[in-house]
Amino acid sequence: MFDARIEVPTGPTRLVDLLPTFHATVESLTSIAAARAEAEGKRISCAKGCGACCRQLVPIAEVEAQGIAELVDAMPEPRRSEVRRRFADARRRLDETGMLARLLARKELNKPQRLELGLDYFRLKIACPFLEEESCSIYADRPIACREYLVTSPPENCARPSAETVRMVPPLVRGWMALARMEERDEDRFLRWVPLVLAPEWWETHAEPSPLRPGTKLLETFFEKLIPKKKD
């Protein structure tokens, strides 16, 4: 059972402006999943200062890439330049190792190949550009995929992730996927997503804001993608 009171604009609204609402919704659902795990005697081991997961390949919806780009653009100097430098350094490392080409061809990968891509990415140990002192410096604005990732296995196991060493808390829904599906097009054959580490660069070359729609309609669509209706 999930009851919530959500206020959104009724007039024309940018999808990106509802990110805080989507974040809060997923946060509530993730809390329920965590409570269930704890009721089973498990303990959430994620804590501030444990940044192993911040070296993983983080998939985000295209609108979240827009949000990340706007967040960086709004940062005061010299922080803005420093964060942009981290993104540039990460891209350079990806290019040198051949990982960049694999990421750019990500839509053609099947599930086993995507899993292999994620493991290979983690082995590069490229820290998220927002990771500072092993903690997220944009915690309040972090992507949905980051909010949904919780584990009950020992923290040290996250440095050696595998199906055997890391026990994740099963999410009630896949919020980041629901958000990504909101921008699906008829011709799409694959889920539209962007690696977090390439978010500002992606937005520079794909700056096509979603059309304005009533905030209530956007929220309705999000829930439709989040919790699909059961077929009769």
N, C-alpha and C positions, 0 to 999 in steps of 0.2 A: 504494500500500500504506500503510495507516494502522494502526499498532498502538498501543494505549494501555491503561494500567491505571487504571481509574477506580473510586474508592471512594465509595459513597453509602449512606445509611441504609436499612436493610431495613424499618424500621417506618413508621408513618404519618408522612408528610412534606408540608410545604407546598411547592407548586411554586416559590414565590419563594425558598425557602431553597436551591434547587438552581441558582440563577442563577450563582454562582461556578463550578460544574461546567460549565454550558452555555457560559459565557464562556471557560473554559480550553479546552474542546473546539474552539470556533470559532477561538480564538487559534492553536491548533496547525494547523488546516486552512488558516488564512490564511497562516501561516508557510510552508506547503508551496507555496501559490500564489505567494507572493513569491519563494521560492527558484527556482521554475520561470521566473519572469519574469527574474530575475537571470541564470539559466543561458542565457537567450536574448540576453544582452547589455544588458538594460535595467537601469535603476537606480531604486530606490524613492526618490522625492524628498520624501516626507512626513518632517517633522522637528519637534521641539519648537520652539515659537515661531511656527509657521506655522498660524494659526487660521482661514484662509479657509473651510475646510470646516465650521467650527463656526458658520457663519451659514447653513447649508443647512437645509432641512426634513428633520428626522431622524425616520424612522418607527420606532416601537418596539412590541413586543408588549405586550398589556395587563398581563401579569405584570411586565414591566419597568417599566411606569408605577407599579405598586405598589411595586416595589423602589426607584425614584427617590423616591417619596413618603416611604417609610420611611427612606431615607437622609437626606433633608432633615430629617425630624422628629427624627432622632438627632443632628443637628449641635448643638454647643454654641453658646450665645449669646456674642457678638452675630452670629456667622456665620449661624446659622439665619435670623434676621430679615433679614439682608442678602440671602441667596439668595432668600428668599421675596419680597423687594422686587423683585429682578430678574425673577422670574417674573411678578409683577404688572405691572411696567413693560412687559414684552414683550407681555403680553395686551392691555394698553391700546393699544399701538402696532398690534397686529393688528386690534383693534376699530376704531380710527380709520381704517385704510386699507381696511376691508372684507375683509381677509384672514381674519379670525376666522370670518365667516359661511361662507366657502369651505371652511375647514378642517373646520367642523362638518358640512358636507355632503359630505365627502370620499368617503364610501362609494359615492356615486352616480356618481363620475367614471370615465370610461374611461381607457385607458392614455395617449393623447395629452393628455387633459385633466389627468391627474396630472402629466405631464411639464411642462406649462405652469404648473401650480400650483407645482411645485418651483422653476421659474425665477423666477416672480413673487415667491415667498417670498424667494429669495436676493437679489433686487433691493432688498428692504427693509432689508437689512444688519442684521437683528436678531441680536445675538450670543447664543449659548447662555448661559443663566444661570450655567453652571459654567465659562465661559471667563474666565480671569484671566491678564493679561499674555500674551495670545495662546496660552495653553496650557490644557489640560484640567485642572481642579482635582480631578476625580474619576476620574482616568485608570484606576485599578485597578477601578473600578466602572462604567466607561462602557458604554453599550449595545452590543449586538452589531452593529448597523448601523455604528457608529463603528469597531469593530474590523475590519470587513470592507472598509472604504473605504481603498484604497491607490492611489496614482497614480505613473506613471513620467514624466509630462510635467513641464516646468519649474514650480516652485512658484508663480511669478508668474501662471501661466495659470489657477490656481484662483480668482483674483479675477474672471476672465471665463469662467466655465464654459460649455462647449458641446461637442458631439460632436467638433468639430474641434480645440479647444484643450486638452482634458483627456483623457489616456489612462489609463483605470483598469486595475488588475490584475484580470482576471476571477476572481471567487471560485469555489472548487471547489463550494460549495453556497451557498444563501441561508439562513444561520443564523437571522436575525431572523424570516424568514417561517416557518421550521420551528417556531420557538417560538410564533409567533402562531397557527399551526394547531393547537397543542396544546389551545387553548381554544375551538376551533370548536364550534358547536352545530348541530343538525340543520336549524334554520330559517335559518342564515346563508347569505346570497347573496354576501357580499363578505368579503374577508380582514379580520379584526379587528385594527386597529392604532391607535395613539395618537401624535400629534405630541409629540415630547419636550418641546417648550416648553409643552405643556398637561398634562403628566403629573401633577403634584400636584393640580391642579384636577380632572382626570378621576377620580383615585382618590377624592377627597372625595365625589363624586356616584355612583361606581360601586363602592363598597367591598364587593365580593362575593368574598371569598377562595375560591379553588378548593378543592374537597373534598380532605381528606387522603387520600393514596394512598401505597403503599409506594415508597420512593425508587427501588428497582430498576425498578419498573414505569414510573415517570415517565421515567427515563433511557431505558428501552427505547422508550417512545413518542416521545421526542425524536429518537432515531436513526431511527425509522420515518418521521417527518416530514422528517428531514434528508436521508435517502437512501432514497427510496421504492423498493420492490421492483419489478423489471422484470416487466412482464406477459408471460405465455407467448405 
